Amino acid sequence: MHRGNPPAHLMQGFTAMHFVFLCEALEYIELDSQPGTAIRGALYRALLDLFSPNEPIPGIPLDPVRALLAAEDEGNARGRDVPRAFAIEPPPAFTRVEMGRRFSFGVSMYGRADALMPYLFRAVPEMGRLGIGKGRGRFKLIRINEITPLNDSNRIIMHHQKAVAPRLTVTHGRVLEELGMRRTDEARLVFLTPMRLIDDGSLVRTPRLGVLLRRLIERAQALVEHYHHPAAELPGRSDWKDEWQRMGEWGDRVDASGLIADTTRWVDIQSFSRARGRSSPIGGFVGRAHWRIDSPEALAWLLWGQSLHVGKNAAKGDGYFRVE
């Protein structure tokens, strides 16, 4: 619901937190073409094992399985499913980890989902006990770092059972600080996991900035509307629509004349769902693209996109990119 004047930016008051879990393999671990699927599945099993049906941590009366992994909203304008309050930043495809070797993966949490951080931190050791990947290779958690994709700063927040409060949370103020230190006449994106974009019902197989910005603003709106902090003032839906149209049309014009280089490639990946009993395609393009732009506003959105992921299957790790 829109109350009063809209904020200076649609993302004002929203937050994203990014955690990296450093782990050591206790057995051989083998991950396939989409490691994010294995990590998401292991997280789901661990939360069920620890907290289902609903055994909340004192002071946080929430069902973490539903809040993180099984969100539904009967009143959602785009259908019952709503975006999950987290996204996975997985290891590279086909990662192999020998016993005693270390590997890492990331989890991002959005808005008021920061209250679920204790559940996440307790679930990861349980993931290690249950195992991940082919053969369910077990691992142990070594430490937890927080990072910011804005400038790659990181700090240890949990080690040897000692924890400190996070302080690298992404906010719009910090996005603007980073924007002030970057060139705003170009955008260089590296797509680290498959970017699967749909435009007018059709699959988009090459990077198109107009489509990417539209999907990014749609995802940002859904996350803000469902996971905003209680004290935050929500923008009106007309504000989102105006920004969606303005940025999308600007991106279309850049696509027509400003694409400098495209070295992306398409990867076909299938994800099997036990619940549905079938596989579904979750592939997309990976690699690099470089545009000539002249819009600090667009670059600010892309800096946010690093945190939010874009396109389909963000909870399984897809749509993860960085602005170089």
N, C-alpha and C positions, 0 to 999 in steps of 0.2 A: 504494500500500500504506500502510495506517495504521500509524504508529509512535508509541507512547507517547500522551501526552495531546494532544488536539487543540489547535491554536493558539487564541489569544483570539478571532480572527475568521477566517473561511474564506479571506479574501483576504490574511491576514498573510503577508508574505514575497514576495508577487507584485508585479510592477512593470509600468508602462506608460510608454512614451516617445512623445512627440508632436513631429513635425517639420513645418515649413512651408517649402515651396520657392518662393521668389520668382523668377519667370522673366520674360524679355522675348521677345515674339514676333518672330521673324525673318521670318515670313510670316503671312498672314491665318490665324487659327485659328478653327474653327467646331466647337463642341461641341453635342451633341443633348440630348435629355431626360434622359439619364443619363450625365453626364460621367465619373462614377466608372468606368464600364465602359471608356471610352476610355483613361483613365489606367492602370487595371489592365492592359489589353491592351498598352499601350506599355511598361509596366514589365516585363511578361513577355517581350516581344520584346527589350528591352534586356538583360535578364539572360541570355537565350539567346545573344544576339550576343556578349556579353562573356565569359561564363563557361562555357557549355555545351560539352561534356558535364560537365566538372568540372575547372576550373582555379582552385583556391582561392587566396585571398589568403594569403601566408605567415603561418603561425601560426593560421589559421582553416580547418582541413581539413573544409569542408562543401561540399555542392553547394547553392548558393544558390537555384537554380531549384526544386529539390525542397523545400528547407527552407522557402521563402517561399510558393511558388505551387502546388505539386503534392503536398501532404502526403497520405499515405494510411497507414492503420494496419489491418492485417488483424485485430488483436485488439480494435479499438474496439467497445465495446458498442453504439454507435448506428450501426454500419456502417463501411465502409472509410474514407470521407471524414472528415477531422477539420478543425476550424476552422483557417484560415490564421493564421500568426503575425503578421499585419498587418491593418490596415484602412485604407481610403482616406477622406479628408475632401475631397470634390471641390469645384470651383467651382460656382456656381449653374447650374441647368439652362439650356440654350440660351445659354451664354456665347459671346460673339463678341469676338475680340481682334484689333484692327488691328495691322499691322506697326509695331514700335517701342513698342507699349503693353505694360504689365506685367500679369501675373495670377499667382495662387498656388494651390497645392493642398497638402493635408496627407497625411502617412502616419504611422500609429501602429504601434508595434512592441511585442510583448508578451513578458514573461518573459525567458528566455534567448535569445530572438531578438535581444536587444541586441547579441550578438556579430556579427550580420549587418549592423550599421549601415554598416560600410565598403563593403559590396556595394551597399547602397541608395544611398549618396552617390555612388558611381561610376556607378551605373545611370542616374541622372536626367539628367546631360549627354548620355548615349547616347540616352535617350528624346527629348531635344531634337533630336538629329541625325536620328533616324528620323522624328520628327514625330508629332503626335496629331490626333485628330478627323477630320472630313470633309476629304479632300484631304491629310491628313498634314502639317499646318502645322508648320514647324520653330520651335524656340525655343532660347534659351540660358539657363542657370542663372545668376542674379545672386548670390543668397546663400541660406543655410539658417538658419532660426531654430528654436529649440526653444520650445515653449509648454506651459502646463499649463491644461487646461480647468477646473480647480478655481477659479482666480481670474483667468484670462486673462493671467498673467505671461508674458513672453517675453524671449528674449535671442538675439543673433546667435551662432551657434556655428561658422559657416564663411562666410568672405568673402575674396575675392582669394586663394583657395587656402590661407588660414590658418584653422586649426580649433582649437577649444577643447573640453574635455570637457563633456558635458551635465551639468546639475545640477538640472533641474526635473522629474525623474522622479516620476511619480505612485506613491505607496506608500499603504498603509493608514494609516500614521501621519499623512501629509499630508491624507488624506481626513478623518480625525478632527479635525485642526486647522481645516480649512475648515468642518466641521460645527459646531464650537464658535462660529463667527462668523455662523451663519445662523439664521433662524427655522426651527423644526422643526414648526410647526403647519400648514404648507402646503407644497404642491409645485407649482411652475409649470414646465412642460416646454415647450420649443419643439422641434418635430421638423423638423430642417433638411433631411433627405433622407427618401425614402419609408420608412416603418416598416411592414414586412410581417410580421404576426404570424399564427401558426396556433394554434388552440386546438381540441383534440379533433377534428382533421382538417378543421376549417372555417376559412376566411379571416376574420380579424377586421378590420372596416372602420372602426371608431372606437376611440379610446383607451380601454383598460381596464387599470387599474393592476394588478389581480390577474394577468392574462395577461402583461403586460409584465414583472412581477417574476419570474414563473415562467421565462419565456424568458431573462431576464437571468441568473438563477442557474444555469440549464442551460448557458448560454454561458460564464459564469465558471468553472464546474466543468470544462468541456472545455478551456478555455485553461489553467487551473491544472494540470490533470493532464498535459497534453501539453507545456507550455512553462515549467514551474516551474524555478527555479534549483536546481542540484544540491544545495545545502546546505539548501534549504527543507524543512520538515516538512509532509508532505501530510496534509490532513484525510481522515478516512474517508468512504466513500460514504454511510454512514448519516447522517453529519453534514450532508452536502449535501441528502440527502432530507428530513431534518427541517426544515432551513431553507427548502427549496423549498415544503414543505407549509405551514409557519407563515406565511411571507411571502405566499404565494399566497392563503391563506384570509383573511389580514388585508386584502390588496388587494381581494379580492372584497367585503368588508364596506364598504370605503371607496367602491368603485364604486357600491354600492347607495344611499349616503346622502351621500357627501362630494364628488361632482363639482360644482364651482362653475361652470365655463365650459368649453366645447369649441368652438373655432373652427377645427378641422381640416377638411381636404378630402381627397378621394381622388384620386390621380393614377394613371392606367393607363400603364404603360411596358412595352415589350417589349425583351428583350436577345437578340441573335442570337449563336449559338454556331457557329463554323466547325467545331469538332470534332463537334458533334451534327448540324450541318446544319439547324438549325431555331431558331425564336425561342421564348423562354419568358417568362412574365409576371414582372416584378420590381417592380411598382408597390406603393404603400402609401399611408398617410395622412401628410400634412404639415400644419404649422400649430402651434397652441398648445392646451394643455389645462391646467386649474387644479383641483387637488383640495384639500380641507380634510383634513389628516391630523394625527395625534398620535403620531408614531413616528420618533425619531431613527435607529433601525435601518434603517427603510425608506429614509429620506433618504440615509443612508450608501450603501446599495446603488445608489440613483439617481445619486449622485455618481460612483460607480464606472462606472455605465452610460454616462456621458459619454465615458469612455475606451474602453470595450469595444465599443460599438455593441450593438444588440439586434435579434433577428429574422433574417430571411433576407438573404443577399447582402451581408454586411458587407465582404467583400473588394472589392466593387464600389462601396462607398460608402453602401449603404443602412443604415437603423437608427441614423443619427447624430443625437443630440439633445443639448440643453444644459438644465441646471437654472438657471432665471433667479433 
